[in-house]
Amino acid sequence: MTDKANLQLALEQARSRRDEQLAALQDYLRIPSISTQPQHRDDIYRAAAWLAQFMTDSGLHNARVVETGGHPAVYGEWLENPGAPTVLVYGHYDVQPIDPIELWHHDPFGAEVVGDRIYARGASDNKAQHFSHVEAVRAILDATGSLPLNLKFLIDGEEEIGSPVLPSFVAEHTEMLAADSVIVSDGGMIRPGQPTLNHALRGVADFEVHVSGPARDLHSGSHGGAVHNPAQALAEMISKLHDDQGRVAVPGFYDQVVELTGEERALLAERDYDEAQWREDTGAPAPWGEVGYSILERRTVRPTLEVNGIWGGYTGPGMKTVLPAEAHAKLTTRLVARQDPARIQKLVAEHIMALAPPTVRVTVDTGAASAAAVTAYDGPEVQAAMAAQRAVWGVEPVLNRNGGSLPILATFQEVLGAPFLALPLGLDDNRHAPDEHYGLEYLYKGIETAIRYYYNYAEETKKH
C-alpha cells in the first residue's frame, strides 16, 4: 500500500477516535502535576506514570518513567523502520501553579468541556499538544501497523521551572536521544486559524541586582538628603542601561550579533503585524525600542535587556517616611544567534558594577542562561510542516521567528547536533493564567497535523 493510502487510513482512524481522545486527555489534565510546589511531588510521578502507560497503549516501545536527578522525564520510542529518519518529540507534562484561584471560573483540574473548549491548567501548556503527537502514533499504528519514520519521545517534568537538570541528562544520554531532528509543539499560533511555524527562538540570561546603603531603614526626615537612597541609586543605574536610541548601552553587547540578510528581513515583513495589532496585543500607548527596526523585528530578532521587577522600601497603604536600607531588581536579556550567554552575563554584570556609585554597595547575581536556537527556514523540517498545516487548515502557514525562549532546544542543537522545529498546535489559550483552556478543534486538527508531518518529513528527507 502506498504512503498516500496509509496516510488516509491513519487520518480516518484518528477521526474515528475523537470521543476516546477527549476522554483520555481529560484524565491526563485532572492530574495536578505542578512542578514548582513540593506538595505536588506525588502528582508529578502520577502524571509521568500515566503518560508512560498511555505511550505503551498507543504502540510506542520501551515507554518508561526516567529519573533525571530532578522530576522524572518520560521516554518512549518506535524504531522499527531501518533507513528512515528519526525524530525526537519534546514536550512537558509539568504545569504552572493555579494562583490566583479566585480568578478561575472553572475547576483548574476539572478538565471541564464548555462549548468547544476544555478548561484545565496545562491544557494548552503543554499536555494537549504532546498528547496529540502520541495520538498520532496510535492512529498510524492502528491503521497501518507501521510508522513512516522512527520516533523518540522525551517529555520533561521540569520545563516550568527552567529544566535545570535536563541539559546534563541529555548530555549523558546522547545515544538514547540521538535523532535527525527535534520537534516541539508548544506555545501558540499567532492568531486563530492561522497555522504558524517557529524556526528561531531567542536565548535568555537572568540577573538580580542588589543595592544596599545604610545599615538599617532610616527616618527620611532625619537622614534624607545626606544618604544616597538605595532605591534612587538603583533607579539611576537602571536608567543608564539603554541609550536614547533604545539600544542596550552595555559595551560589547552587540559584538556577536549578526544582522539579518535582506531576504530574511523581507520574509519577516511578510507577517501581517502592524502597529494597530501591536496596540491591541499590549494596550500600551505608543511603541518604544531600538531605532531602525520594526516592531516585529524588535520583538523577535533583536537582543534586549529588560527590567522584570524592582522592589525595596515601604509599599503599603498610607505614608511611611522611610529611607530604605536596600533595593533590588530582576533583569533578563533576550539573546539572538551567536551571542554567547556566559559572555553577555559577564558584560552586563561588569557594566552594572561600573555604574555603581561609591555611596552604595552593589552586587550582581547571575542565574540561568541559554543560547538562541535557529533552524534553516528552507530545511526539510519546515517544508514538511508547512505542507501538513496547509492540508489541515486550508490556508498558508506563517513562518515565524519567536521572541521567546525554550532553552532545551539550544541544548538539543549543541549536544545532539539536531535541527529543531517549533510547531504550535494551539493558541495562547490563557497559558500561565486563570481559565487556561484548549480548543477541541485544535486538538483534533493537531493530531491530524502530526500524522501528516510524520509522513511528509519521511518523504522530504529523501530529497535532501
C-alpha positions in Angstrom: 0.0 0.0 0.0 1.3 3.5 -0.8 2.2 6.1 1.8 -0.6 8.2 0.5 -3.1 5.4 1.1 -1.6 4.7 4.5 -1.9 8.4 5.4 -5.6 8.5 4.5 -6.2 5.3 6.6 -4.4 6.9 9.6 -6.4 10.1 9.3 -9.7 8.2 9.2 -8.6 6.2 12.2 -7.8 9.3 14.2 -11.2 10.8 13.3 -13.0 7.7 14.5 -11.4 8.0 18.0 -12.4 11.6 18.9 -14.6 10.6 21.9 -11.8 8.4 23.3 -9.2 11.1 22.6 -11.1 13.6 24.6 -11.8 11.3 27.5 -8.1 10.3 27.7 -7.0 13.9 27.6 -9.4 14.8 30.4 -7.9 12.0 32.6 -4.4 13.4 31.9 -5.5 17.0 32.7 -7.0 16.1 36.0 -3.6 15.2 37.4 -2.3 18.4 39.1 1.4 18.0 38.1 2.6 21.4 39.4 6.4 21.2 39.3 7.0 24.3 41.5 5.2 23.1 44.6 6.7 20.3 46.7 3.2 19.2 47.9 2.6 18.0 44.3 5.6 15.7 44.1 3.3 12.6 44.1 1.2 14.2 41.4 4.3 14.7 39.3 5.1 10.9 39.5 1.4 10.1 38.9 1.3 12.2 35.7 4.6 10.6 34.5 3.3 7.1 35.1 0.0 7.9 33.4 1.9 9.2 30.3 4.2 6.2 30.1 1.3 3.9 30.2 -0.5 6.0 27.6 2.5 5.8 25.3 2.6 2.0 25.7 -1.1 1.7 25.0 -0.5 3.8 21.8 2.1 1.4 20.5 5.3 3.1 21.5 8.1 0.7 22.8 10.2 1.0 25.9 7.9 3.7 27.3 9.0 4.4 30.9 9.5 7.0 33.6 13.1 8.0 33.6 14.9 9.5 36.7 16.9 12.6 35.9 18.1 13.9 39.2 15.1 16.2 39.4 11.5 15.5 38.5 11.4 12.5 36.2 11.1 12.6 32.4 9.0 10.2 30.3 10.6 8.4 27.4 9.2 6.2 24.6 10.3 5.1 21.2 9.4 3.3 17.9 12.5 2.4 15.9 11.3 -0.3 13.5 11.9 1.5 10.2 15.6 1.0 9.2 16.9 3.7 6.9 14.1 6.1 7.7 14.9 9.3 9.6 14.4 9.6 13.4 12.5 12.4 15.0 12.7 13.3 18.7 9.4 14.8 20.0 9.9 17.0 23.1 7.2 18.4 25.4 6.5 18.7 29.1 3.9 17.3 31.4 4.5 19.6 34.3 2.2 22.7 34.7 2.2 26.1 36.3 0.6 26.8 39.7 -3.1 27.8 39.6 -2.8 31.1 41.6 -4.8 33.3 41.8 -7.5 30.6 42.2 -10.2 33.2 42.8 -10.0 34.4 39.1 -10.8 30.9 37.7 -14.3 30.3 36.5 -13.7 26.6 36.1 -12.0 23.9 38.3 -8.3 24.2 37.3 -8.1 20.4 37.3 -11.7 19.5 36.4 -11.0 19.3 32.7 -14.5 20.6 32.1 -15.7 20.9 28.5 -17.7 24.0 27.9 -18.8 24.6 24.3 -15.8 23.9 22.1 -13.1 24.3 24.8 -11.7 22.2 27.5 -10.6 24.1 30.6 -7.7 23.0 32.8 -4.3 24.1 33.9 -1.8 22.5 31.5 -4.4 22.1 28.7 -2.5 24.3 26.3 0.8 24.4 28.0 1.6 21.6 27.3 -0.4 18.5 27.8 -2.8 18.6 24.9 0.0 19.5 22.4 2.3 16.5 23.1 -0.8 14.3 23.7 -1.6 15.0 20.1 1.7 13.6 18.9 1.2 10.3 20.9 -2.4 10.0 19.5 -1.0 10.5 16.0 1.3 7.5 16.6 -1.6 5.4 17.8 -3.7 6.3 14.7 -0.9 5.4 12.3 -0.1 2.1 14.0 -3.7 1.1 14.5 -4.4 1.8 10.8 -1.3 0.5 9.1 0.9 -1.3 11.6 4.0 0.7 10.9 5.3 4.3 11.1 6.8 6.0 8.1 9.8 7.1 10.2 11.4 6.4 13.6 10.2 8.3 16.7 11.5 9.0 20.1 9.6 11.0 22.8 11.2 12.9 25.7 8.6 14.6 27.9 10.0 16.8 30.5 8.8 17.2 34.1 10.6 20.4 34.9 10.0 22.8 32.0 8.0 25.2 34.1 10.9 25.6 36.5 13.5 26.0 33.8 14.5 22.3 33.1 17.6 22.7 35.4 18.8 19.1 35.1 17.7 18.3 31.6 20.8 19.6 29.8 23.0 17.3 31.8 20.6 14.4 31.3 20.7 15.0 27.5 24.5 15.1 27.5 24.6 11.8 29.5 22.1 10.1 27.2 23.1 11.2 23.7 22.8 7.7 22.2 19.4 7.1 23.6 18.2 10.6 22.3 20.1 10.7 19.0 17.8 12.0 16.2 17.9 13.6 12.8 15.6 16.4 14.0 13.7 17.6 17.0 10.0 18.7 17.0 8.3 20.6 19.8 4.7 21.6 19.9 4.4 24.3 22.5 3.4 27.9 22.5 0.7 29.3 20.3 -0.2 30.2 16.8 -0.2 33.9 16.1 -4.0 34.2 15.8 -7.0 31.8 15.5 -7.0 29.6 12.4 -3.5 30.8 11.3 -1.0 27.9 11.4 2.4 29.1 12.5 5.9 27.6 12.4 8.7 28.9 14.6 12.1 28.3 13.2 14.0 30.6 15.6 13.8 31.4 19.3 15.9 33.8 21.3 18.1 32.8 24.2 17.8 34.2 27.7 20.0 35.2 30.6 19.0 36.1 34.2 20.3 38.6 36.7 19.5 40.0 40.1 20.9 43.4 41.3 21.1 44.2 45.0 21.8 47.6 46.3 22.4 48.4 49.9 23.3 51.6 51.7 22.7 52.4 55.4 22.8 49.6 58.0 19.0 49.8 58.5 16.0 51.7 57.3 16.3 55.4 58.3 13.9 58.2 59.0 13.8 60.2 55.8 13.3 63.4 57.7 16.4 62.9 59.7 18.7 61.4 57.1 17.2 62.3 53.7 19.5 64.4 51.6 22.6 63.1 53.3 22.3 59.4 52.5 22.2 58.1 48.9 18.8 56.3 48.9 19.5 52.7 47.5 16.2 52.8 45.6 17.2 56.0 43.9 20.7 54.7 43.2 19.2 51.6 41.7 16.8 53.7 39.5 19.7 55.8 38.3 21.7 52.8 37.3 18.8 51.2 35.5 18.2 54.4 33.6 21.6 54.0 32.1 21.1 50.5 30.7 19.8 51.9 27.4 20.7 54.9 25.3 18.3 57.4 23.7 18.1 55.3 20.6 16.6 52.3 22.5 19.9 50.3 22.3 21.3 48.4 25.1 24.2 50.5 26.4 26.4 47.6 27.7 29.8 47.8 26.0 30.3 44.8 23.7 26.7 43.7 23.9 26.2 43.7 20.1 29.6 42.5 19.1 28.4 39.0 18.2 25.1 40.0 16.7 24.8 39.1 13.0 22.4 41.3 11.1 19.6 39.6 9.1 20.0 39.4 5.4 17.7 41.4 3.2 15.9 38.2 2.3 15.4 37.3 6.0 14.0 40.7 6.8 11.7 40.6 3.8 10.5 37.1 5.0 9.7 38.5 8.4 8.0 41.5 6.9 5.5 39.2 5.2 3.9 38.6 8.6 0.7 40.7 8.8 1.6 42.6 12.0 1.3 46.3 12.3 1.1 49.0 15.0 -2.6 48.5 15.3 -2.2 44.9 16.1 0.6 45.7 18.5 -1.6 48.2 20.4 -4.3 45.5 20.6 -1.8 43.0 21.9 -0.2 45.2 24.5 -2.6 48.0 25.5 0.5 50.3 25.6 0.1 53.9 24.4 3.0 54.1 21.9 5.8 51.8 20.7 9.3 52.1 22.1 12.6 50.4 21.2 15.7 50.2 19.1 15.6 52.8 16.3 15.9 51.4 12.8 14.0 48.2 13.4 10.3 47.4 13.0 8.1 46.5 16.0 8.2 42.8 14.9 12.0 42.8 14.5 12.4 44.3 18.0 10.2 41.6 19.4 11.8 38.6 17.6 15.3 39.1 16.1 17.0 41.8 18.2 18.6 41.3 21.6 17.0 43.0 24.6 17.7 43.9 28.2 14.6 44.2 30.4 13.7 45.1 34.0 11.4 42.4 35.2 10.9 43.7 38.8 12.0 46.3 41.3 11.4 46.3 45.0 12.6 47.9 48.2 11.3 50.2 50.9 7.7 50.7 52.0 4.9 49.9 49.6 1.9 49.5 51.9 -1.0 51.9 52.2 -0.5 55.4 53.5 2.7 57.2 54.2 5.8 55.8 55.9 8.7 58.3 55.7 11.4 55.7 55.4 14.7 55.8 53.6 15.2 52.1 52.7 18.4 50.2 53.5 18.1 48.0 50.4 16.7 47.9 46.9 16.6 45.1 44.4 15.9 44.4 40.7 15.4 41.4 38.5 16.7 41.7 34.9 16.7 39.4 31.9 18.2 39.7 28.5 16.9 38.0 25.3 19.7 36.9 23.1 19.9 36.2 19.4 22.0 33.8 17.3 25.8 33.7 18.1 25.5 35.7 21.3 27.3 33.7 24.0 25.1 33.7 27.1 28.1 33.5 29.5 29.8 36.4 27.8 26.7 38.5 27.9 26.2 37.8 31.6 29.8 38.9 32.3 29.4 42.1 30.2 26.1 43.1 31.8 27.3 42.4 35.3 30.5 44.4 34.7 28.5 47.3 33.3 26.2 47.4 36.2 29.1 47.4 38.6 30.8 50.2 36.6 27.6 52.3 37.0 27.6 51.7 40.8 28.3 54.9 42.7 30.6 54.8 45.7 27.8 55.9 48.0 26.1 52.4 48.0 27.1 48.8 47.9 26.1 46.8 44.8 26.2 43.1 43.9 25.0 41.3 40.8 24.0 37.7 40.8 23.7 35.8 37.5 21.2 33.0 37.1 20.2 30.7 34.3 21.3 31.3 30.8 20.8 29.7 27.4 21.6 30.4 23.8 19.3 31.3 21.0 18.1 28.4 18.7 17.7 28.8 14.9 16.8 26.3 12.2 17.1 26.9 8.5 13.8 28.1 7.2 14.1 26.1 4.0 15.1 22.8 5.6 13.1 19.6 5.3 11.5 20.0 8.7 10.0 23.4 7.8 8.8 22.2 4.3 7.2 19.1 5.8 5.4 21.0 8.5 4.2 23.7 6.1 2.7 21.1 3.8 1.0 19.4 6.8 -0.5 22.7 8.1 -1.6 23.7 4.6 -3.5 20.5 4.2 -5.2 20.6 7.6 -6.1 24.3 7.8 -6.5 25.2 4.2 -4.5 28.4 4.5 -0.9 29.3 4.0 1.2 28.8 7.2 3.2 31.7 8.6 6.9 31.2 9.0 7.8 32.9 12.2 10.7 33.9 14.5 9.6 33.7 18.1 10.8 36.3 20.6 10.5 33.9 23.5 12.9 31.2 24.6 12.9 27.4 25.0 16.3 26.7 26.4 16.4 23.0 25.8 16.3 23.5 22.1 19.7 25.1 22.1 20.9 22.0 24.1 19.4 19.6 21.5 21.2 21.6 18.8 24.5 21.7 20.6 24.6 18.2 22.1 22.7 16.1 19.6 23.5 18.2 16.5 19.9 18.1 15.6 17.9 20.9 13.9 14.6 21.7 15.5 11.1 22.7 14.5 8.7 24.5 16.8 5.2 23.6 15.6 2.5 25.0 17.9 -0.8 23.2 17.6 -3.0 25.6 19.6 -3.3 29.2 20.6 -2.2 31.3 23.6 -5.3 30.0 25.4 -4.5 31.7 28.8 -1.3 29.9 29.3 0.1 30.6 32.8 -3.2 32.5 33.6 -6.6 31.7 35.1 -9.0 29.7 32.9 -6.4 28.1 30.7 -8.1 26.1 28.0 -7.7 24.4 24.7 -10.0 24.4 21.7 -11.3 21.0 20.6 -10.8 21.9 17.0 -7.1 22.4 17.7 -6.9 19.1 19.5 -8.3 17.2 16.5 -6.5 19.2 13.9 -3.3 18.9 15.9 -3.5 15.2 15.8 -4.0 15.3 12.0 -1.2 17.8 11.6 1.2 15.5 13.5 0.1 12.5 11.3 0.7 14.4 8.1 4.0 15.8 9.4 5.4 12.3 10.0 4.6 11.2 6.5 5.8 14.5 4.9 9.1 14.5 6.8 9.9 11.0 5.9 9.3 11.9 2.2 11.2 15.3 2.4 14.3 13.7 3.8 14.5 11.5 0.7 15.0 14.7 -1.4 17.9 16.1 0.7 
